[in-house]
Amino acid sequence: MERELALEIVRVTELAALASAPWMGRGDKNSADEAATLAMRAMFDSVSIRGTVVIGEGEMDEAPMLYIGEEVGNAEGPEVDVAVDPLEGTEIVAKGLNNALSVIAVAGKGNLLHAPDMYMEKLAVGPALVGKVSIEDPVEVTLEKAAAALNKNISDLTVMILDRVRHESTIKTLRKVGVRIKFLSDGDVAGAMAPAFPEAGIDLYVGSGGAPEGVLAAAALSCLGGEIQGRLMPANADEFQRCLQMGIDNPYKVLTMQDMIGTEDVIFAATGVTPGEILGGVRYLADDRAETDSIVMRAKTKTIRFIRSQHFLPNKEVLHKVRQLQSIPEPSDRIPSHIKTMEQAEFSQSSVDHSLMTSAEHG
């Protein structure tokens, strides 16, 4: 994949973050997700790829855009698999909490796992613990191995886990062995990435979360030199059959990084919507500007770029159109006249194709 693609991808996550940020703290997770999805889909038309969504907003009959199997990009450039989460942490934004992200991973065609929408057991670590621990071990053994490899006492380890009832037993075990626990309300991708950033102060990420988010985390960790191991958790016969239909012959096997993202190059980009351990959130500045905080990485080179951008909002036609579609009022003097007169479009794939995407090149 061309290295220039990394910067094209981060422009897409920036616009999705800017579109969803106005919904922060408003208690409406669906509208926040819709805004991010509309903006992301519009911006993809300016990206030089022949992409196919393999992880997205759902099946074609469940999602109007960014659905599994949808083709994205301007039909130029490499053929790639695309995994997206326009708003990873919809509840986070609705409640005004931390660690919401807009996320994209891109890999060569046929490399990304078509992860079914179900839970995945996960164990994520940073570079120092790659190859040193196993998801097949009891958590007590995993912690002993981690402490030895890091030359720490077990009581000095910090483990991150989603704060969920389903983790009650694991949390009791963590308390029993005496590690520090950092609970995560939501934001599974950010949580799995955290052990790869020393400044986050997290040694391991454990527990279960969404399988699609596991693939996105694998893409990020491949760039960061970390590791995630996963195991799908089909809850019933229908979910088991779903795994088989998506090409996963043994739904209970341990999934390695290679299983999830292949062995070729991967590009990962994320922009913070709300502040977190890794990235800051969208910040509104004076003079109609907003600031975004992003990370974009490439597995082949292991280059990690942190990008802080300032955006002049009146020039973001995609954002104005999204707000119009969602009936969010804006002060009229902040909307350019040519956008004020744009006809209200019906919320559908067709409206996005013909009304939003024509302005994506200005993002």
QUIZIPE-V826185 format. One record per backbone hydrogen bond with DSSP energy under -0.5 kcal/mol. NH is the residue of the N-H (numbers start at 0). CO is the residue of the C=O. Records with the same first field share a line. If there is no record, write none. Layout:
NH = CO + CO
This chain:
4 = 1
5 = 2
6 = 2 + 3
7 = 3
8 = 4
9 = 5
10 = 6
11 = 7 + 8
12 = 8
13 = 9
14 = 10
15 = 11
16 = 12
17 = 13
18 = 14
19 = 15
20 = 16
21 = 17
22 = 19
23 = 20
24 = 92
25 = 22
26 = 93
31 = 27
32 = 28
33 = 29
34 = 30
35 = 31
36 = 32
37 = 33
38 = 34
39 = 35
40 = 36
41 = 37
42 = 38
43 = 39
44 = 40 + 41
45 = 42
46 = 43
48 = 46
49 = 77
50 = 48 + 71
51 = 79
52 = 69
53 = 51 + 81
54 = 81
56 = 65
61 = 58
62 = 58
67 = 57
68 = 52
69 = 66
71 = 50
73 = 46
74 = 48
75 = 48
79 = 49 + 77
80 = 106
81 = 51
82 = 104
83 = 54
84 = 102
87 = 84 + 100
88 = 86
92 = 88
93 = 89
94 = 90
95 = 91 + 92
96 = 91
98 = 274
100 = 87
101 = 270
102 = 84
103 = 268
104 = 82
105 = 266
106 = 80
107 = 264
108 = 78
110 = 107
112 = 259
114 = 112
117 = 115
119 = 208
120 = 230
121 = 206
122 = 228
123 = 204
124 = 226
125 = 202
128 = 125
129 = 126
131 = 128
132 = 128
136 = 133
140 = 137
141 = 137
142 = 138
143 = 139
144 = 140
145 = 141
146 = 142
147 = 143
148 = 144
149 = 145
150 = 146 + 147
151 = 146
155 = 152
156 = 153
158 = 179
159 = 203
160 = 181
162 = 183
163 = 161
166 = 163
167 = 164
170 = 166
171 = 167
172 = 168
173 = 169
174 = 170
175 = 171
176 = 172
177 = 173
178 = 173
179 = 156
181 = 158
182 = 180
183 = 160
190 = 186
191 = 187
192 = 188
193 = 189
194 = 190
195 = 192
196 = 193
197 = 195
199 = 196
200 = 196 + 197
202 = 157
203 = 157
204 = 123
205 = 159
206 = 121
208 = 119
210 = 117
213 = 209
214 = 210
215 = 211
216 = 212
217 = 213
218 = 214
219 = 215
220 = 216
221 = 217
222 = 218 + 219
223 = 219
224 = 220
225 = 220
226 = 124
228 = 122
229 = 254
230 = 120
231 = 250
232 = 118
239 = 235
240 = 236
241 = 237
242 = 238
243 = 239
244 = 240
245 = 241
246 = 243
247 = 242
248 = 246
250 = 248
252 = 249
254 = 229
255 = 253
259 = 255
260 = 256
261 = 257
266 = 105
267 = 296
268 = 103
269 = 294
270 = 101
271 = 292
272 = 99
273 = 99
275 = 278
281 = 272
282 = 290
284 = 288
288 = 284 + 285
289 = 310
290 = 282
291 = 308
293 = 306
294 = 269
295 = 304
296 = 267
297 = 302
298 = 265
301 = 297
302 = 297
304 = 295 + 302
305 = 303
306 = 293 + 304
307 = 305
308 = 291 + 306
310 = 289
312 = 287 + 310
314 = 311
315 = 312
316 = 314
319 = 315
320 = 316
321 = 317
322 = 318
323 = 319
324 = 320
325 = 321
326 = 323
327 = 322
328 = 326
333 = 330
334 = 331
335 = 333
338 = 335
339 = 335
340 = 336
341 = 338
347 = 345
351 = 347
352 = 348
353 = 349
354 = 350
355 = 350 + 351
356 = 351
358 = 355
359 = 356
361 = 358
362 = 359
